[in-house]
Amino acid sequence: MYMEIGCFVSCLCGWILVCSTLPTEYWTFSEVGSIVLTTSNYYSNLWRDCISDTTGVSDCKDYPSMLALPVFLHACRALAVCAVITGFFGGVLTLIGMKCTKIGGSELANSRVTFAGSVTYLVSVHPPGFCGMITYSWWANRVISEFVDPNFRAQKFELGAAVFIGWGGSSSSSLEGWCWDTSQEKKA
């Protein structure tokens, strides 16, 4: 029972971290300025591009057209939203199926519901099941490959905090989902 509660809390924390990356503006950032007084910071996420100056004034613009966006951005958006949705349903299923809740009925039924919830968590964030980890890894791969490419002439960006938060949340949820999965396989 204590392992179930620990896994549930850890998966829930990982899911919250993954959810928190969607509105976070710092997926990528770049600082441009040759003089200390005129520095501009560029940063972006899945939904918009922003710029701020040394006075702290920010100007954000949503992407103007859905059709003009690159395919990888559409895929990252879809995978991130799928990670949040499947993580939610994984949390609901595991909460219903836990031994301490007594909602699912018999112990065998609870084990099966909990197993289904842990599989949903794995689909939500585990690399073979796509969603969470793939989103952040693909985004990071794109940013790093543009940064180290000597022929890339546009402005170069670095990884922002949201990517690292997403990696941490995805890793936490996938590890605990796997632990939960292996503990429930024996019972189901």
PyMOL CGO cylinders between C-alpha atoms (Angstrom):
from pymol import cmd
from pymol.cgo import CYLINDER

trace = [
    CYLINDER, 0.00, 0.00, 0.00, 2.81, 2.43, 0.86, 0.3, 1, 1, 1, 1, 1, 1,
    CYLINDER, 2.81, 2.43, 0.86, 4.53, 1.69, -2.44, 0.3, 1, 1, 1, 1, 1, 1,
    CYLINDER, 4.53, 1.69, -2.44, 1.28, 2.50, -4.27, 0.3, 1, 1, 1, 1, 1, 1,
    CYLINDER, 1.28, 2.50, -4.27, 0.93, 5.80, -2.46, 0.3, 1, 1, 1, 1, 1, 1,
    CYLINDER, 0.93, 5.80, -2.46, 4.58, 6.69, -3.10, 0.3, 1, 1, 1, 1, 1, 1,
    CYLINDER, 4.58, 6.69, -3.10, 4.30, 5.82, -6.78, 0.3, 1, 1, 1, 1, 1, 1,
    CYLINDER, 4.30, 5.82, -6.78, 1.04, 7.75, -7.11, 0.3, 1, 1, 1, 1, 1, 1,
    CYLINDER, 1.04, 7.75, -7.11, 2.49, 10.88, -5.49, 0.3, 1, 1, 1, 1, 1, 1,
    CYLINDER, 2.49, 10.88, -5.49, 5.65, 10.66, -7.60, 0.3, 1, 1, 1, 1, 1, 1,
    CYLINDER, 5.65, 10.66, -7.60, 3.68, 10.17, -10.83, 0.3, 1, 1, 1, 1, 1, 1,
    CYLINDER, 3.68, 10.17, -10.83, 1.37, 13.03, -9.89, 0.3, 1, 1, 1, 1, 1, 1,
    CYLINDER, 1.37, 13.03, -9.89, 4.34, 15.32, -9.23, 0.3, 1, 1, 1, 1, 1, 1,
    CYLINDER, 4.34, 15.32, -9.23, 5.88, 14.34, -12.58, 0.3, 1, 1, 1, 1, 1, 1,
    CYLINDER, 5.88, 14.34, -12.58, 2.59, 14.98, -14.34, 0.3, 1, 1, 1, 1, 1, 1,
    CYLINDER, 2.59, 14.98, -14.34, 2.33, 18.42, -12.68, 0.3, 1, 1, 1, 1, 1, 1,
    CYLINDER, 2.33, 18.42, -12.68, 5.85, 19.25, -13.88, 0.3, 1, 1, 1, 1, 1, 1,
    CYLINDER, 5.85, 19.25, -13.88, 4.94, 18.20, -17.42, 0.3, 1, 1, 1, 1, 1, 1,
    CYLINDER, 4.94, 18.20, -17.42, 1.74, 20.30, -17.24, 0.3, 1, 1, 1, 1, 1, 1,
    CYLINDER, 1.74, 20.30, -17.24, 3.70, 23.31, -15.98, 0.3, 1, 1, 1, 1, 1, 1,
    CYLINDER, 3.70, 23.31, -15.98, 5.90, 23.35, -19.08, 0.3, 1, 1, 1, 1, 1, 1,
    CYLINDER, 5.90, 23.35, -19.08, 3.03, 24.05, -21.49, 0.3, 1, 1, 1, 1, 1, 1,
    CYLINDER, 3.03, 24.05, -21.49, 2.48, 27.70, -20.45, 0.3, 1, 1, 1, 1, 1, 1,
    CYLINDER, 2.48, 27.70, -20.45, 6.15, 28.31, -19.57, 0.3, 1, 1, 1, 1, 1, 1,
    CYLINDER, 6.15, 28.31, -19.57, 7.70, 30.78, -22.00, 0.3, 1, 1, 1, 1, 1, 1,
    CYLINDER, 7.70, 30.78, -22.00, 11.33, 29.68, -21.70, 0.3, 1, 1, 1, 1, 1, 1,
    CYLINDER, 11.33, 29.68, -21.70, 11.57, 26.61, -23.95, 0.3, 1, 1, 1, 1, 1, 1,
    CYLINDER, 11.57, 26.61, -23.95, 14.36, 28.36, -25.85, 0.3, 1, 1, 1, 1, 1, 1,
    CYLINDER, 14.36, 28.36, -25.85, 16.14, 31.63, -25.23, 0.3, 1, 1, 1, 1, 1, 1,
    CYLINDER, 16.14, 31.63, -25.23, 18.81, 33.80, -26.76, 0.3, 1, 1, 1, 1, 1, 1,
    CYLINDER, 18.81, 33.80, -26.76, 20.53, 36.92, -25.51, 0.3, 1, 1, 1, 1, 1, 1,
    CYLINDER, 20.53, 36.92, -25.51, 21.66, 39.45, -28.08, 0.3, 1, 1, 1, 1, 1, 1,
    CYLINDER, 21.66, 39.45, -28.08, 23.68, 42.53, -27.27, 0.3, 1, 1, 1, 1, 1, 1,
    CYLINDER, 23.68, 42.53, -27.27, 27.16, 43.87, -27.66, 0.3, 1, 1, 1, 1, 1, 1,
    CYLINDER, 27.16, 43.87, -27.66, 26.82, 46.58, -25.03, 0.3, 1, 1, 1, 1, 1, 1,
    CYLINDER, 26.82, 46.58, -25.03, 25.52, 46.09, -21.51, 0.3, 1, 1, 1, 1, 1, 1,
    CYLINDER, 25.52, 46.09, -21.51, 22.92, 48.85, -21.86, 0.3, 1, 1, 1, 1, 1, 1,
    CYLINDER, 22.92, 48.85, -21.86, 21.25, 47.51, -24.99, 0.3, 1, 1, 1, 1, 1, 1,
    CYLINDER, 21.25, 47.51, -24.99, 20.72, 43.81, -24.39, 0.3, 1, 1, 1, 1, 1, 1,
    CYLINDER, 20.72, 43.81, -24.39, 17.70, 42.02, -25.80, 0.3, 1, 1, 1, 1, 1, 1,
    CYLINDER, 17.70, 42.02, -25.80, 16.46, 38.64, -24.70, 0.3, 1, 1, 1, 1, 1, 1,
    CYLINDER, 16.46, 38.64, -24.70, 14.55, 36.45, -27.14, 0.3, 1, 1, 1, 1, 1, 1,
    CYLINDER, 14.55, 36.45, -27.14, 12.61, 33.46, -25.87, 0.3, 1, 1, 1, 1, 1, 1,
    CYLINDER, 12.61, 33.46, -25.87, 9.88, 31.22, -27.18, 0.3, 1, 1, 1, 1, 1, 1,
    CYLINDER, 9.88, 31.22, -27.18, 7.70, 28.22, -26.41, 0.3, 1, 1, 1, 1, 1, 1,
    CYLINDER, 7.70, 28.22, -26.41, 5.18, 26.07, -28.24, 0.3, 1, 1, 1, 1, 1, 1,
    CYLINDER, 5.18, 26.07, -28.24, 2.69, 28.90, -28.62, 0.3, 1, 1, 1, 1, 1, 1,
    CYLINDER, 2.69, 28.90, -28.62, 4.53, 32.24, -29.03, 0.3, 1, 1, 1, 1, 1, 1,
    CYLINDER, 4.53, 32.24, -29.03, 7.74, 34.21, -29.48, 0.3, 1, 1, 1, 1, 1, 1,
    CYLINDER, 7.74, 34.21, -29.48, 8.76, 36.93, -27.03, 0.3, 1, 1, 1, 1, 1, 1,
    CYLINDER, 8.76, 36.93, -27.03, 11.40, 39.61, -26.68, 0.3, 1, 1, 1, 1, 1, 1,
    CYLINDER, 11.40, 39.61, -26.68, 12.38, 41.64, -23.63, 0.3, 1, 1, 1, 1, 1, 1,
    CYLINDER, 12.38, 41.64, -23.63, 14.90, 44.42, -23.14, 0.3, 1, 1, 1, 1, 1, 1,
    CYLINDER, 14.90, 44.42, -23.14, 17.07, 45.48, -20.22, 0.3, 1, 1, 1, 1, 1, 1,
    CYLINDER, 17.07, 45.48, -20.22, 14.22, 47.49, -18.68, 0.3, 1, 1, 1, 1, 1, 1,
    CYLINDER, 14.22, 47.49, -18.68, 12.19, 44.30, -18.29, 0.3, 1, 1, 1, 1, 1, 1,
    CYLINDER, 12.19, 44.30, -18.29, 9.52, 45.20, -20.82, 0.3, 1, 1, 1, 1, 1, 1,
    CYLINDER, 9.52, 45.20, -20.82, 8.35, 42.11, -22.69, 0.3, 1, 1, 1, 1, 1, 1,
    CYLINDER, 8.35, 42.11, -22.69, 6.53, 41.90, -25.99, 0.3, 1, 1, 1, 1, 1, 1,
    CYLINDER, 6.53, 41.90, -25.99, 5.04, 38.52, -26.87, 0.3, 1, 1, 1, 1, 1, 1,
    CYLINDER, 5.04, 38.52, -26.87, 3.37, 37.57, -30.13, 0.3, 1, 1, 1, 1, 1, 1,
    CYLINDER, 3.37, 37.57, -30.13, 1.45, 34.41, -30.81, 0.3, 1, 1, 1, 1, 1, 1,
    CYLINDER, 1.45, 34.41, -30.81, 2.42, 32.56, -33.94, 0.3, 1, 1, 1, 1, 1, 1,
    CYLINDER, 2.42, 32.56, -33.94, 0.42, 34.26, -36.72, 0.3, 1, 1, 1, 1, 1, 1,
    CYLINDER, 0.42, 34.26, -36.72, -0.59, 31.23, -38.76, 0.3, 1, 1, 1, 1, 1, 1,
    CYLINDER, -0.59, 31.23, -38.76, -1.11, 27.57, -37.94, 0.3, 1, 1, 1, 1, 1, 1,
    CYLINDER, -1.11, 27.57, -37.94, -0.25, 26.57, -41.49, 0.3, 1, 1, 1, 1, 1, 1,
    CYLINDER, -0.25, 26.57, -41.49, 3.06, 28.46, -41.57, 0.3, 1, 1, 1, 1, 1, 1,
    CYLINDER, 3.06, 28.46, -41.57, 4.52, 26.61, -38.58, 0.3, 1, 1, 1, 1, 1, 1,
    CYLINDER, 4.52, 26.61, -38.58, 7.07, 23.84, -39.04, 0.3, 1, 1, 1, 1, 1, 1,
    CYLINDER, 7.07, 23.84, -39.04, 5.91, 20.24, -38.74, 0.3, 1, 1, 1, 1, 1, 1,
    CYLINDER, 5.91, 20.24, -38.74, 8.06, 19.53, -35.69, 0.3, 1, 1, 1, 1, 1, 1,
    CYLINDER, 8.06, 19.53, -35.69, 6.31, 22.33, -33.79, 0.3, 1, 1, 1, 1, 1, 1,
    CYLINDER, 6.31, 22.33, -33.79, 2.88, 20.85, -34.56, 0.3, 1, 1, 1, 1, 1, 1,
    CYLINDER, 2.88, 20.85, -34.56, 4.13, 17.42, -33.49, 0.3, 1, 1, 1, 1, 1, 1,
    CYLINDER, 4.13, 17.42, -33.49, 5.61, 18.77, -30.25, 0.3, 1, 1, 1, 1, 1, 1,
    CYLINDER, 5.61, 18.77, -30.25, 2.36, 20.56, -29.45, 0.3, 1, 1, 1, 1, 1, 1,
    CYLINDER, 2.36, 20.56, -29.45, 0.31, 17.43, -30.08, 0.3, 1, 1, 1, 1, 1, 1,
    CYLINDER, 0.31, 17.43, -30.08, 2.63, 15.17, -28.07, 0.3, 1, 1, 1, 1, 1, 1,
    CYLINDER, 2.63, 15.17, -28.07, 2.73, 17.60, -25.13, 0.3, 1, 1, 1, 1, 1, 1,
    CYLINDER, 2.73, 17.60, -25.13, -1.06, 17.88, -25.01, 0.3, 1, 1, 1, 1, 1, 1,
    CYLINDER, -1.06, 17.88, -25.01, -1.38, 14.07, -25.31, 0.3, 1, 1, 1, 1, 1, 1,
    CYLINDER, -1.38, 14.07, -25.31, 1.07, 13.66, -22.42, 0.3, 1, 1, 1, 1, 1, 1,
    CYLINDER, 1.07, 13.66, -22.42, -1.10, 15.90, -20.23, 0.3, 1, 1, 1, 1, 1, 1,
    CYLINDER, -1.10, 15.90, -20.23, -4.36, 14.19, -21.20, 0.3, 1, 1, 1, 1, 1, 1,
    CYLINDER, -4.36, 14.19, -21.20, -3.12, 10.61, -20.86, 0.3, 1, 1, 1, 1, 1, 1,
    CYLINDER, -3.12, 10.61, -20.86, -1.36, 11.53, -17.61, 0.3, 1, 1, 1, 1, 1, 1,
    CYLINDER, -1.36, 11.53, -17.61, -4.65, 12.83, -16.23, 0.3, 1, 1, 1, 1, 1, 1,
    CYLINDER, -4.65, 12.83, -16.23, -6.48, 9.62, -17.09, 0.3, 1, 1, 1, 1, 1, 1,
    CYLINDER, -6.48, 9.62, -17.09, -3.58, 7.59, -15.71, 0.3, 1, 1, 1, 1, 1, 1,
    CYLINDER, -3.58, 7.59, -15.71, -3.91, 9.47, -12.43, 0.3, 1, 1, 1, 1, 1, 1,
    CYLINDER, -3.91, 9.47, -12.43, -7.65, 8.91, -12.26, 0.3, 1, 1, 1, 1, 1, 1,
    CYLINDER, -7.65, 8.91, -12.26, -7.32, 5.19, -13.00, 0.3, 1, 1, 1, 1, 1, 1,
    CYLINDER, -7.32, 5.19, -13.00, -4.54, 4.64, -10.49, 0.3, 1, 1, 1, 1, 1, 1,
    CYLINDER, -4.54, 4.64, -10.49, -6.39, 6.60, -7.82, 0.3, 1, 1, 1, 1, 1, 1,
    CYLINDER, -6.39, 6.60, -7.82, -9.49, 4.45, -8.33, 0.3, 1, 1, 1, 1, 1, 1,
    CYLINDER, -9.49, 4.45, -8.33, -7.49, 1.22, -8.35, 0.3, 1, 1, 1, 1, 1, 1,
    CYLINDER, -7.49, 1.22, -8.35, -5.34, 1.82, -5.27, 0.3, 1, 1, 1, 1, 1, 1,
    CYLINDER, -5.34, 1.82, -5.27, -5.86, -0.50, -2.30, 0.3, 1, 1, 1, 1, 1, 1,
    CYLINDER, -5.86, -0.50, -2.30, -6.45, 2.37, 0.10, 0.3, 1, 1, 1, 1, 1, 1,
    CYLINDER, -6.45, 2.37, 0.10, -9.37, 3.89, -1.88, 0.3, 1, 1, 1, 1, 1, 1,
    CYLINDER, -9.37, 3.89, -1.88, -11.77, 0.88, -1.87, 0.3, 1, 1, 1, 1, 1, 1,
    CYLINDER, -11.77, 0.88, -1.87, -13.58, 2.22, -4.94, 0.3, 1, 1, 1, 1, 1, 1,
    CYLINDER, -13.58, 2.22, -4.94, -12.84, -0.45, -7.56, 0.3, 1, 1, 1, 1, 1, 1,
    CYLINDER, -12.84, -0.45, -7.56, -14.45, -3.43, -5.82, 0.3, 1, 1, 1, 1, 1, 1,
    CYLINDER, -14.45, -3.43, -5.82, -12.45, -6.62, -5.36, 0.3, 1, 1, 1, 1, 1, 1,
    CYLINDER, -12.45, -6.62, -5.36, -8.68, -6.67, -4.98, 0.3, 1, 1, 1, 1, 1, 1,
    CYLINDER, -8.68, -6.67, -4.98, -8.28, -8.26, -8.42, 0.3, 1, 1, 1, 1, 1, 1,
    CYLINDER, -8.28, -8.26, -8.42, -10.39, -5.53, -10.05, 0.3, 1, 1, 1, 1, 1, 1,
    CYLINDER, -10.39, -5.53, -10.05, -8.39, -2.84, -8.21, 0.3, 1, 1, 1, 1, 1, 1,
    CYLINDER, -8.39, -2.84, -8.21, -5.14, -4.42, -9.41, 0.3, 1, 1, 1, 1, 1, 1,
    CYLINDER, -5.14, -4.42, -9.41, -6.35, -4.42, -13.00, 0.3, 1, 1, 1, 1, 1, 1,
    CYLINDER, -6.35, -4.42, -13.00, -7.49, -0.79, -12.83, 0.3, 1, 1, 1, 1, 1, 1,
    CYLINDER, -7.49, -0.79, -12.83, -4.19, 0.23, -11.24, 0.3, 1, 1, 1, 1, 1, 1,
    CYLINDER, -4.19, 0.23, -11.24, -2.28, -1.69, -13.90, 0.3, 1, 1, 1, 1, 1, 1,
    CYLINDER, -2.28, -1.69, -13.90, -4.27, 0.11, -16.62, 0.3, 1, 1, 1, 1, 1, 1,
    CYLINDER, -4.27, 0.11, -16.62, -3.46, 3.43, -14.95, 0.3, 1, 1, 1, 1, 1, 1,
    CYLINDER, -3.46, 3.43, -14.95, 0.24, 2.67, -14.75, 0.3, 1, 1, 1, 1, 1, 1,
    CYLINDER, 0.24, 2.67, -14.75, 0.28, 1.66, -18.43, 0.3, 1, 1, 1, 1, 1, 1,
    CYLINDER, 0.28, 1.66, -18.43, -1.45, 4.96, -19.22, 0.3, 1, 1, 1, 1, 1, 1,
    CYLINDER, -1.45, 4.96, -19.22, 1.29, 6.79, -17.30, 0.3, 1, 1, 1, 1, 1, 1,
    CYLINDER, 1.29, 6.79, -17.30, 3.91, 4.93, -19.32, 0.3, 1, 1, 1, 1, 1, 1,
    CYLINDER, 3.91, 4.93, -19.32, 2.19, 5.90, -22.58, 0.3, 1, 1, 1, 1, 1, 1,
    CYLINDER, 2.19, 5.90, -22.58, 2.01, 9.46, -21.30, 0.3, 1, 1, 1, 1, 1, 1,
    CYLINDER, 2.01, 9.46, -21.30, 5.68, 9.96, -20.58, 0.3, 1, 1, 1, 1, 1, 1,
    CYLINDER, 5.68, 9.96, -20.58, 7.86, 6.99, -21.49, 0.3, 1, 1, 1, 1, 1, 1,
    CYLINDER, 7.86, 6.99, -21.49, 9.98, 7.18, -24.68, 0.3, 1, 1, 1, 1, 1, 1,
    CYLINDER, 9.98, 7.18, -24.68, 8.75, 3.97, -26.33, 0.3, 1, 1, 1, 1, 1, 1,
    CYLINDER, 8.75, 3.97, -26.33, 5.19, 5.18, -25.77, 0.3, 1, 1, 1, 1, 1, 1,
    CYLINDER, 5.19, 5.18, -25.77, 5.89, 8.68, -27.13, 0.3, 1, 1, 1, 1, 1, 1,
    CYLINDER, 5.89, 8.68, -27.13, 4.38, 11.81, -25.62, 0.3, 1, 1, 1, 1, 1, 1,
    CYLINDER, 4.38, 11.81, -25.62, 6.30, 13.49, -22.79, 0.3, 1, 1, 1, 1, 1, 1,
    CYLINDER, 6.30, 13.49, -22.79, 9.92, 12.49, -23.22, 0.3, 1, 1, 1, 1, 1, 1,
    CYLINDER, 9.92, 12.49, -23.22, 9.76, 12.56, -27.02, 0.3, 1, 1, 1, 1, 1, 1,
    CYLINDER, 9.76, 12.56, -27.02, 8.45, 16.14, -26.98, 0.3, 1, 1, 1, 1, 1, 1,
    CYLINDER, 8.45, 16.14, -26.98, 11.30, 17.54, -24.91, 0.3, 1, 1, 1, 1, 1, 1,
    CYLINDER, 11.30, 17.54, -24.91, 13.99, 15.44, -26.57, 0.3, 1, 1, 1, 1, 1, 1,
    CYLINDER, 13.99, 15.44, -26.57, 12.87, 16.38, -30.07, 0.3, 1, 1, 1, 1, 1, 1,
    CYLINDER, 12.87, 16.38, -30.07, 12.72, 20.06, -29.14, 0.3, 1, 1, 1, 1, 1, 1,
    CYLINDER, 12.72, 20.06, -29.14, 16.19, 19.90, -27.57, 0.3, 1, 1, 1, 1, 1, 1,
    CYLINDER, 16.19, 19.90, -27.57, 17.61, 18.04, -30.56, 0.3, 1, 1, 1, 1, 1, 1,
    CYLINDER, 17.61, 18.04, -30.56, 16.30, 20.71, -32.90, 0.3, 1, 1, 1, 1, 1, 1,
    CYLINDER, 16.30, 20.71, -32.90, 17.70, 23.59, -30.81, 0.3, 1, 1, 1, 1, 1, 1,
    CYLINDER, 17.70, 23.59, -30.81, 21.10, 21.95, -30.29, 0.3, 1, 1, 1, 1, 1, 1,
    CYLINDER, 21.10, 21.95, -30.29, 21.50, 20.93, -33.93, 0.3, 1, 1, 1, 1, 1, 1,
    CYLINDER, 21.50, 20.93, -33.93, 20.78, 24.51, -35.06, 0.3, 1, 1, 1, 1, 1, 1,
    CYLINDER, 20.78, 24.51, -35.06, 23.14, 25.89, -32.41, 0.3, 1, 1, 1, 1, 1, 1,
    CYLINDER, 23.14, 25.89, -32.41, 26.14, 23.77, -33.40, 0.3, 1, 1, 1, 1, 1, 1,
    CYLINDER, 26.14, 23.77, -33.40, 25.55, 23.98, -37.17, 0.3, 1, 1, 1, 1, 1, 1,
    CYLINDER, 25.55, 23.98, -37.17, 28.15, 26.42, -38.60, 0.3, 1, 1, 1, 1, 1, 1,
    CYLINDER, 28.15, 26.42, -38.60, 26.00, 26.96, -41.72, 0.3, 1, 1, 1, 1, 1, 1,
    CYLINDER, 26.00, 26.96, -41.72, 22.91, 28.04, -39.73, 0.3, 1, 1, 1, 1, 1, 1,
    CYLINDER, 22.91, 28.04, -39.73, 22.83, 31.83, -40.17, 0.3, 1, 1, 1, 1, 1, 1,
    CYLINDER, 22.83, 31.83, -40.17, 19.66, 32.74, -38.28, 0.3, 1, 1, 1, 1, 1, 1,
    CYLINDER, 19.66, 32.74, -38.28, 19.66, 33.63, -34.61, 0.3, 1, 1, 1, 1, 1, 1,
    CYLINDER, 19.66, 33.63, -34.61, 20.84, 30.75, -32.45, 0.3, 1, 1, 1, 1, 1, 1,
    CYLINDER, 20.84, 30.75, -32.45, 18.94, 29.73, -29.34, 0.3, 1, 1, 1, 1, 1, 1,
    CYLINDER, 18.94, 29.73, -29.34, 19.78, 27.72, -26.23, 0.3, 1, 1, 1, 1, 1, 1,
    CYLINDER, 19.78, 27.72, -26.23, 17.65, 25.31, -24.20, 0.3, 1, 1, 1, 1, 1, 1,
    CYLINDER, 17.65, 25.31, -24.20, 15.31, 26.92, -21.73, 0.3, 1, 1, 1, 1, 1, 1,
    CYLINDER, 15.31, 26.92, -21.73, 14.16, 25.85, -18.28, 0.3, 1, 1, 1, 1, 1, 1,
    CYLINDER, 14.16, 25.85, -18.28, 10.92, 24.29, -19.52, 0.3, 1, 1, 1, 1, 1, 1,
    CYLINDER, 10.92, 24.29, -19.52, 12.79, 21.56, -21.41, 0.3, 1, 1, 1, 1, 1, 1,
    CYLINDER, 12.79, 21.56, -21.41, 14.70, 20.53, -18.28, 0.3, 1, 1, 1, 1, 1, 1,
    CYLINDER, 14.70, 20.53, -18.28, 11.56, 20.65, -16.14, 0.3, 1, 1, 1, 1, 1, 1,
    CYLINDER, 11.56, 20.65, -16.14, 9.77, 18.49, -18.71, 0.3, 1, 1, 1, 1, 1, 1,
    CYLINDER, 9.77, 18.49, -18.71, 12.62, 15.98, -18.77, 0.3, 1, 1, 1, 1, 1, 1,
    CYLINDER, 12.62, 15.98, -18.77, 12.53, 15.77, -14.98, 0.3, 1, 1, 1, 1, 1, 1,
    CYLINDER, 12.53, 15.77, -14.98, 8.76, 15.32, -14.83, 0.3, 1, 1, 1, 1, 1, 1,
    CYLINDER, 8.76, 15.32, -14.83, 8.77, 12.75, -17.63, 0.3, 1, 1, 1, 1, 1, 1,
    CYLINDER, 8.77, 12.75, -17.63, 11.60, 10.80, -16.03, 0.3, 1, 1, 1, 1, 1, 1,
    CYLINDER, 11.60, 10.80, -16.03, 9.90, 10.78, -12.64, 0.3, 1, 1, 1, 1, 1, 1,
    CYLINDER, 9.90, 10.78, -12.64, 6.57, 9.65, -14.03, 0.3, 1, 1, 1, 1, 1, 1,
    CYLINDER, 6.57, 9.65, -14.03, 8.04, 7.00, -16.31, 0.3, 1, 1, 1, 1, 1, 1,
    CYLINDER, 8.04, 7.00, -16.31, 10.20, 5.53, -13.54, 0.3, 1, 1, 1, 1, 1, 1,
    CYLINDER, 10.20, 5.53, -13.54, 7.35, 5.36, -11.07, 0.3, 1, 1, 1, 1, 1, 1,
    CYLINDER, 7.35, 5.36, -11.07, 4.91, 4.15, -13.73, 0.3, 1, 1, 1, 1, 1, 1,
    CYLINDER, 4.91, 4.15, -13.73, 7.33, 1.33, -14.53, 0.3, 1, 1, 1, 1, 1, 1,
    CYLINDER, 7.33, 1.33, -14.53, 7.70, 0.45, -10.80, 0.3, 1, 1, 1, 1, 1, 1,
    CYLINDER, 7.70, 0.45, -10.80, 3.94, 0.44, -10.43, 0.3, 1, 1, 1, 1, 1, 1,
    CYLINDER, 3.94, 0.44, -10.43, 3.54, -1.62, -13.57, 0.3, 1, 1, 1, 1, 1, 1,
    CYLINDER, 3.54, -1.62, -13.57, 5.92, -4.34, -12.41, 0.3, 1, 1, 1, 1, 1, 1,
    CYLINDER, 5.92, -4.34, -12.41, 4.33, -4.52, -8.97, 0.3, 1, 1, 1, 1, 1, 1,
    CYLINDER, 4.33, -4.52, -8.97, 0.80, -4.87, -10.44, 0.3, 1, 1, 1, 1, 1, 1,
    CYLINDER, 0.80, -4.87, -10.44, 1.70, -7.41, -13.15, 0.3, 1, 1, 1, 1, 1, 1,
    CYLINDER, 1.70, -7.41, -13.15, 2.06, -10.14, -10.55, 0.3, 1, 1, 1, 1, 1, 1,
    CYLINDER, 2.06, -10.14, -10.55, -1.45, -9.54, -9.18, 0.3, 1, 1, 1, 1, 1, 1,
    CYLINDER, -1.45, -9.54, -9.18, -3.40, -8.89, -12.40, 0.3, 1, 1, 1, 1, 1, 1,
]
cmd.load_cgo(trace, "trace")
